[in-house]
């Protein structure tokens, strides 16, 4: 039996990496980070760490509202 090509063997890994990148684009915008930060998801072994970091950040809108509330209280 013939061994599959190395590129074909990496296809599922690259597909999951690309799907995580597509998931990270709107998340990075919502968190106030640029699309360049989401582009780090294209580095295959950094992908889960970048997605986890983005998910743990507070949304930009929530941070802005909190800053406005703190400004009113003082």
Secondary structure, 3 states (H helix, E strand, C coil): CCCCCHHHHHHHHHHHHHHHHHHHHHHHHHCCCCHHHHHHHHCCCCHHHHHHHHHHCCCHHHHHHHHHHHHHHC
